[in-house]
Amino acid sequence: MKIDFDGIQAFVVIAELGGFNKAAEHLHVTQTALTRRIQKLEAYLDLKLLDRTTRYVELTAVGREFLPQARAIVGEMTAAVSRLKDMSKNSRGNFTLACVPTMAGQILPKLMREYANTCPRNRIRLLDATSYEVRDAVLNSQAELGIGIHGEQHPDLNETPLFDDPLMFFCRESNPLSDRESVTWSDMSGADLIVVSNLTATRVFMDYQLAKRGISLSGAYEVQHHATAISLVAAGVGCAILPASTFQEGDRPGVRRIPLISPVVKRKVILITRKNNTLSPAAEAFFELIKKTHFGLTAPTGIRATRDGLFDE
């Protein structure tokens, strides 16, 4: 069913101003055009809404009954258009952001605070999920933006590189390797290693990169989340191989974060959007904030910017 909004609006204005002449001036149309709008509406409804002579215009009984509903339709449409214009002009609204937990805990807080200062009336719904879940959320329109880890490129997604996040060696200060400026992969031979599950993007990425170089490692402990691994390291259970962004130096007293070399293995953190998908004004403002401010943050030690990335080394 096609609703004739122009006709309904014309009917309301004629009823309120009491004539075609004033209504035509108000709507910036000719009386002929206004007459056609009313005739089209009446033909669509198959009802007479107005009685018109050369001297006066009166609402019919049906017209009087329809007027309150017509006013409500015009009022709601006008308000809706006004809200949309306000959203566009002031980037107002809400949106959903999917993000891997390490970024949600380390990178996003300052960025979200800056966004709140810029767009105080907006709200972000944050989905902290695995990298695979982040991709799926954006792909299935559950989230407009995603911050995740580069993997196999999906043909329906755009990826904007943010920064490179190297894998590092985490241990207690009492560990024999804790005084090193760097640790090689071979140095960890025989250590009680804590690794994340092979169902995570970090583990899949690490195993792939090491296999290319003929390096094989097995963990004494396997966990699902980076935070769990850090807690085990802090408790003296073992050492861990985790991304540099897992935590900032000093977050866990007694725990050291040491660069891993020979080789240096880095995962790429990316901003994900869906191809051929127009972002809402609120999400677009967040996207522009990332590009404009380059996060406006100090890079965690050991993190290197990509060529188009957001952090200086």
RAJOJO-V442762 format. One record per backbone hydrogen bond with DSSP energy under -1.0 kcal/mol. NH is the residue of the N-H (numbers start at 1). CO is the residue of the C=O. If there is no record, write none. Layout:
# RAJOJO-V442762
<<NH | CO> <NH | CO>>
This chain:
# RAJOJO-V442762
<<5 | 3> <8 | 4> <9 | 5> <10 | 6> <11 | 7> <12 | 8> <13 | 9> <14 | 10> <15 | 11> <16 | 12> <17 | 13> <18 | 14> <23 | 19> <24 | 20> <25 | 21> <26 | 22> <27 | 23> <29 | 24> <34 | 30> <35 | 31> <36 | 32> <37 | 33> <38 | 34> <39 | 35> <40 | 36> <41 | 37> <42 | 38> <43 | 39> <44 | 40> <45 | 41> <46 | 42> <47 | 42> <51 | 58> <53 | 56> <58 | 51> <60 | 49> <64 | 60> <65 | 61> <66 | 62> <67 | 63> <70 | 66> <71 | 67> <72 | 68> <73 | 69> <74 | 70> <75 | 71> <76 | 72> <77 | 73> <78 | 74> <79 | 75> <80 | 76> <81 | 77> <82 | 78> <83 | 79> <84 | 80> <85 | 81> <86 | 82> <87 | 83> <88 | 84> <89 | 85> <90 | 86> <95 | 123> <97 | 125> <98 | 145> <99 | 127> <100 | 147> <104 | 100> <105 | 101> <106 | 102> <107 | 103> <108 | 103> <111 | 107> <112 | 108> <113 | 109> <114 | 110> <115 | 111> <116 | 112> <117 | 113> <118 | 114> <119 | 115> <122 | 119> <125 | 95> <127 | 97> <129 | 99> <134 | 130> <135 | 131> <136 | 132> <137 | 133> <138 | 134> <139 | 135> <140 | 136> <141 | 138> <142 | 137> <143 | 137> <144 | 96> <145 | 96> <146 | 272> <147 | 98> <148 | 270> <150 | 268> <157 | 154> <158 | 273> <160 | 271> <162 | 269> <163 | 269> <164 | 304> <165 | 267> <167 | 265> <168 | 242> <169 | 258> <170 | 240> <171 | 256> <173 | 254> <175 | 172> <178 | 175> <180 | 177> <183 | 259> <188 | 185> <189 | 186> <191 | 188> <193 | 191> <194 | 239> <195 | 221> <197 | 223> <200 | 197> <204 | 200> <205 | 201> <206 | 202> <207 | 203> <208 | 204> <209 | 205> <210 | 206> <211 | 207> <212 | 208> <214 | 211> <215 | 210> <220 | 193> <221 | 193> <223 | 195> <229 | 225> <230 | 226> <231 | 227> <232 | 228> <233 | 229> <234 | 230> <235 | 231> <236 | 233> <237 | 232> <239 | 192> <240 | 170> <241 | 194> <242 | 168> <244 | 166> <246 | 243> <251 | 248> <255 | 252> <256 | 171> <258 | 169> <261 | 183> <267 | 165> <269 | 163> <270 | 148> <271 | 160> <272 | 146> <273 | 158> <275 | 156> <277 | 274> <284 | 280> <285 | 281> <286 | 282> <287 | 283> <288 | 284> <289 | 285> <290 | 286> <291 | 287> <292 | 288> <293 | 289> <294 | 290> <296 | 293> <303 | 300> <304 | 164> <309 | 306> <310 | 162>>
